[in-house]
Amino acid sequence: MTRPPRISVAAPSLDGNERDYVLECLDSTWISSVGRFITDFEKAFADYCGVKHAIACNNGTTALHLALVALGVGPGDEVIVPSLTYIASANAVTYCGATPVLIDNDPRTFNLDPAKLEALITPRTKAIMPVHLYGQVCDMDPILDVARKHGLKVVEDAAEAVGATYKGKMSGALGTCATFSFFGNKIITTGEGGMITTDDDELAAQMRLLRGQGMDLNRRYWFPVVGFNYRMTNIQAAIGLAQLERVDEHLAARQQVVAWYDEKLSRLGNRVIKPHVEDTGRHVFWMYTVRLGEGLAISRDQVIKDLDGLGIESRPVFYPMHVMPPYAHLATGDLANAEVCGADGLNLPTHAGLSEADIDRVIAALDQVLV
């Protein structure tokens, strides 16, 4: 008997102008970090987010690092970062010689809990890094209020939140600056790639200077500062521009997948806790993320293994930063919610290529393994 095809947890949708734009790069020989697609992609992305500047980078982690360096974060400084997030958020702080200060999350949204911010601020605090985890924007108003009160910068880690909104504003337009990732599993992709957005003219100029080895933008091969090679290639930008042209279709397809999950997961009763969606804006569901209900005899990790055996890929929610060796020494204060969500959270297949029949298979598999 032929087994049904495997359902992947994520997959890119490359059904727009990607091929034509890449071929244009090849035909023109503009394949490296200079070319029209870089400037076109930056302008289109800035317009999409409603900001003045977008600076393309070679991945989301370097975007974070570049933003922090440009903001002057360095040795002796502290940056408040959620414990429950991908490790790149804390790594970028560490690259600067600064210290990540870990904050707990709201167990409903998985995002940092603004009520716990004030207690973590010290004279060394330089910035707050809210991470819009799995596609839902953090509750930004209280975060921005605390930042203004203490004179802190706010770096949105919006790697997973292209197109998400908060009270009428796009992710990427809420903090001092914001960073995005275009890895192959993201809402839009360039294979590898990233972007920084900001309305601050001086900050944007500093990031552009640092991005290209520190070379003066008006004097070739003159280097007034030590910079980085964090540039995006024209080929990557060509793919990104084609992706951005169809971002609304990508987002609409995800919302259809979410609607199917919301309806069909009801069959599983209290064995699965559905995602909580705040009424402050659009959740773009980079990953449809659930928590396992109480009283199950099976662990989250065993659920992932059993689903895999049925041809369905899933992912664990990120391990909290403070349980991993590089950052275990930062496990101070109350991080209980991060530990709970990290232990029972599960990412289900979420991408534009899924059909209703695929979601039915996922639900049936969950029904089978959740005991």
C-alpha positions, 0 to 999 in steps of 0.5 A: 500500500502506498503511503500518503506524501509526507506533510512538512512543517514549513515550505516556501511558496515560489509561484510568482516572479522569482524565476524571472527575476533570478534569470534577470540577475544571471543574464545581467551578471549582477549576482553579488551585493550590487544590483537593482533588486537590492534597492528595489526590495529595500524600498518595497519593504520599507513602503510595506512596513510604513517606514522610511528605511529598510536595510537588507542583510544576509540573514536575520541574525546579522540584522539583529547584530547590526542593529544593536551595534549601530545603537551603540550596544557594547560591553557592560550593557544589558538588553532585555530579551525573552527567554522563550525565543530562538537563540539568535536573539540572545546570541546577537546581544552576546556578539556585542559583548553585552549581557542578555537579561532574560524575561518570562513570557505570557503563557497565552501568547508566548510573547514577553510579559510587559508587566515583568519589565520594570523589575529587570531594568538596571543602570546598565540596561540599554535596550529591550528586544520584544520578539513577536513570536510565531507571528503575533506582535507583542503588547507594544504600548506598555513596552514602549512606555517603559522604554520612554520612561527609562530612555531605552531603545526598542529593537523589535525582533520581527523575524517571524512576523512579516505582515503582522499588525498592532493597533493599526501599525505594521510590525517593523514600524513600532520600535526604534528599529526592527529586524526580519528574517527571510530564511526558507521557512519564513512567511516570505523568503530569500533562502537566507536573508534579513532586513532592518527597518527604521524611521531614524535617518542617522541610524539607517545611515550608520547601519548601511555604513557598518553593513558593507565592511565600514566603507564610506558610502561616498568614497570607495575603499575608504573605511572610517570604521570597522564594519561587517560583511552583512550584505544581501546579494542581488539574487536573494533580493530578486527572490525577496522582491518577488515574494513581497509582491505576493505577500498578501496571498501568502498571508491569506493562504495561512489564514485559511490553514488557521481557520481549518485548524481552529475548526477541526481541533475542536474534535480533540477536546481539551487534549490540545490548547489552541493559540490565543489571538489578541484583539490588538492586530493581525496574527500572521501565524508563522507557525500554528502553535498549540500546547498540549492539555493537562493529564496526557500520558504522552510527552510533547517530544513523543508526540513529535516522534509519533507524528513523524512516524505517521508522515507528519513533521512538527516542531517543538516550541523553542527551548527557553534560553535559560535551560541551554548551556550558553545561557544557563547562568542567566536563569535568575528570577521567575521564568516558569512560564517559559519552562512550561510553554517550552515543555508542552508547546508544539508547532503544527504544519503551517504553510501556504501549500497545505490543503484541507485534506492535509489538515484533516490528516494532521488532526486525525494523527493527533487524535491517534497519538494524544493519549 
